């Protein structure tokens, strides 16, 4: 069962057998607030996650992600939660620019 660990949310873990849902959907199903200004449609970078481990466990990079990388808006260790599904364990963190003021982050 794939596990998402959000390291700067006190290593909060999300477990799911559903490999069809996006990381953003899985995060929201577990009642964690995560920025997504465009509603999870790949039209912005507000849902980006910094990937610490498990890039190889993620779906292939999407067209919107390629476009943002070419524009310099998405680094090679970043993915969009709304565009990414997983097949194995990953460790991610919330980007500083996308943190919510009402959430206590661990680092």
RALIN-V408693 format. One record per residue. D_FIRST is the distance of its C-alpha to the first C-alpha in Angstrom with 1 decimal. Layout:
d_first
D_FIRST
D_FIRST
This chain:
d_first
0.0
3.8
6.5
10.0
12.8
16.2
18.5
21.8
20.6
20.6
17.2
15.7
11.9
10.0
6.6
6.0
5.2
8.6
9.4
13.0
13.6
15.0
14.0
17.2
16.3
13.0
15.3
18.0
16.1
15.5
19.2
19.5
22.5
22.2
25.2
25.5
29.2
29.2
26.8
23.9
26.0
26.1
29.7
29.5
27.6
27.2
23.4
23.0
20.6
21.4
18.7
19.0
16.2
14.0
16.5
15.7
12.1
14.0
15.9
19.6
22.0
23.6
27.4
27.7
25.9
28.3
31.2
30.3
29.9
33.3
34.8
33.5
31.5
28.1
27.7
25.8
23.2
22.8
21.0
21.4
18.5
20.0
20.0
16.6
13.3
10.4
8.5
7.2
8.1
11.4
14.3
16.8
20.0
22.3
25.4
28.6
30.4
27.7
27.5
28.7
31.7
30.5
27.3
27.4
25.7
25.3
26.8
